[in-house]
């Protein structure tokens, strides 16, 4: 009997540590927060550099890199750093036909881009802010390329349900 109990526990243990997650649609409040954050970032860029976001992907990635290199946004300015991730995310969304969602798990909720017909999401919003918070080097083009590679890898996966 004891042996049987151990076997059952060994089989069920991995199921108990599985991290349940789900995606839910963005709310109007989420969309407003994203718009306001990006507007703040654009205002700062216009004031400090005389340039605006929205010209093209490559120009916007260079503009983000310039703002970081010149330390116009500090590591503790999470909202502006995440707005940089939102700018990257918008290009990824348009180029790869993704959808903004809220990814919710036991740790909380995060803005994410859902990959259609796959059980995967990417998290461009926190890519820059998490590195800046710890003083890490930030290569905006490399981050963008890695996110694109993740999307391509996920789209190739075959999901069996």
C-alpha positions as CSV (number, residue, x, y, z in Angstrom):
1,X,0.0,0.0,0.0
2,X,2.8,2.4,0.9
3,X,4.6,1.6,-2.4
4,X,1.4,2.4,-4.3
5,X,1.0,5.7,-2.5
6,X,4.6,6.7,-3.4
7,X,4.0,5.8,-7.1
8,X,0.8,7.8,-7.2
9,X,2.5,10.8,-5.6
10,X,5.4,10.6,-8.0
11,X,3.0,10.6,-10.9
12,X,0.9,13.5,-9.7
13,X,3.6,15.7,-8.3
14,X,4.6,17.3,-11.6
15,X,0.9,18.3,-12.1
16,X,0.8,20.1,-8.9
17,X,3.7,22.4,-9.7
18,X,2.4,23.3,-13.2
19,X,2.0,27.0,-13.4
20,X,-1.5,27.7,-14.7
21,X,-1.7,30.7,-16.9
22,X,-4.3,32.3,-19.3
23,X,-4.6,35.1,-21.6
24,X,-7.4,37.6,-21.4
25,X,-8.3,40.5,-23.8
26,X,-6.9,43.9,-23.1
27,X,-9.3,46.3,-21.4
28,X,-9.8,49.9,-22.4
29,X,-7.9,50.9,-19.3
30,X,-4.9,48.7,-20.5
31,X,-5.1,50.3,-23.9
32,X,-5.2,53.8,-22.4
33,X,-2.2,53.1,-20.2
34,X,-0.2,51.9,-23.2
35,X,-1.2,54.9,-25.3
36,X,-0.4,57.4,-22.5
37,X,3.0,55.7,-21.8
38,X,4.0,55.9,-25.5
39,X,2.9,59.5,-25.7
40,X,5.0,60.4,-22.7
41,X,8.0,58.7,-24.3
42,X,7.4,60.5,-27.6
43,X,7.1,63.8,-25.8
44,X,10.4,63.2,-24.0
45,X,12.0,62.3,-27.4
46,X,10.7,65.5,-29.1
47,X,11.9,67.7,-26.2
48,X,15.3,66.2,-25.7
49,X,16.2,65.1,-29.3
50,X,13.8,66.9,-31.6
51,X,12.7,63.6,-33.0
52,X,9.4,61.7,-32.8
53,X,8.5,58.0,-32.9
54,X,6.5,56.6,-35.8
55,X,8.7,57.2,-38.7
56,X,9.8,53.6,-39.3
57,X,10.8,50.5,-37.4
58,X,14.5,51.0,-37.9
59,X,14.4,54.7,-37.0
60,X,12.4,54.0,-33.9
61,X,14.8,51.3,-32.7
62,X,17.7,53.7,-33.2
63,X,15.8,56.4,-31.4
64,X,15.2,54.1,-28.4
65,X,18.9,53.2,-28.4
66,X,19.9,56.8,-28.5
67,X,17.6,57.7,-25.6
68,X,19.2,54.8,-23.6
69,X,22.7,55.6,-24.6
70,X,22.3,59.3,-23.6
71,X,20.6,58.2,-20.4
72,X,17.5,60.3,-21.1
73,X,15.5,57.5,-19.3
74,X,16.9,56.1,-16.1
75,X,16.7,52.5,-14.8
76,X,14.0,53.4,-12.3
77,X,11.7,55.0,-14.8
78,X,9.8,51.8,-15.4
79,X,6.9,53.3,-17.3
80,X,9.1,55.0,-19.9
81,X,11.3,51.9,-20.3
82,X,8.2,49.8,-20.7
83,X,6.9,52.3,-23.3
84,X,10.1,51.5,-25.3
85,X,9.1,47.9,-25.2
86,X,5.6,48.8,-26.3
87,X,7.0,50.6,-29.3
88,X,9.0,47.5,-30.3
89,X,5.9,45.4,-29.6
90,X,3.8,47.4,-31.9
91,X,6.1,46.8,-34.8
92,X,6.2,43.1,-34.0
93,X,2.4,43.0,-33.7
94,X,2.0,44.6,-37.2
95,X,4.7,42.6,-38.9
96,X,3.8,39.2,-37.5
97,X,0.0,39.6,-37.1
98,X,0.0,39.2,-33.4
99,X,-2.5,40.5,-30.8
100,X,-2.0,42.4,-27.5
101,X,-3.4,40.4,-24.6
102,X,-3.0,40.3,-20.8
103,X,-1.1,37.2,-19.7
104,X,-2.2,36.3,-16.3
105,X,-0.5,33.7,-14.0
106,X,0.1,33.2,-10.3
107,X,2.7,36.1,-10.3
108,X,0.3,38.6,-11.7
109,X,-0.7,40.1,-15.1
110,X,1.6,41.3,-17.9
111,X,1.0,42.8,-21.3
112,X,2.0,40.3,-23.9
113,X,1.8,39.6,-27.6
114,X,-0.1,36.4,-28.3
115,X,1.0,34.3,-31.2
116,X,-2.1,33.2,-33.1
117,X,-3.0,29.5,-33.0
118,X,-0.2,28.7,-30.6
119,X,-0.1,28.4,-26.8
120,X,2.7,31.0,-26.6
121,X,3.2,34.7,-26.0
122,X,6.1,37.0,-26.1
123,X,6.8,39.9,-23.7
124,X,8.3,42.9,-25.4
125,X,7.1,45.4,-22.8
126,X,9.6,44.2,-20.1
127,X,12.6,43.4,-22.3
128,X,14.2,46.8,-21.9
129,X,13.0,47.7,-18.4
130,X,14.2,44.5,-16.8
131,X,17.7,45.1,-18.1
132,X,17.8,48.8,-17.3
133,X,16.6,48.1,-13.7
134,X,19.8,46.1,-13.0
135,X,22.1,48.3,-15.0
136,X,22.6,45.8,-17.8
137,X,23.8,46.5,-21.3
138,X,20.9,47.1,-23.7
139,X,21.2,46.4,-27.4
140,X,17.8,47.3,-28.8
141,X,18.3,45.8,-32.2
142,X,19.5,42.5,-30.7
143,X,16.5,42.4,-28.4
144,X,14.2,43.0,-31.3
145,X,15.9,40.3,-33.4
146,X,15.6,37.8,-30.5
147,X,11.9,38.5,-30.2
148,X,11.4,38.0,-33.9
149,X,13.3,34.8,-33.7
150,X,11.1,33.6,-30.9
151,X,8.0,34.4,-32.9
152,X,9.3,32.5,-35.9
153,X,10.2,29.5,-33.8
154,X,6.8,29.5,-32.1
155,X,5.0,29.7,-35.5
156,X,6.9,26.6,-36.7
157,X,5.8,24.5,-33.7
158,X,3.0,22.0,-34.2
159,X,0.5,22.1,-31.4
160,X,-1.4,18.9,-30.8
161,X,-4.5,19.3,-28.7
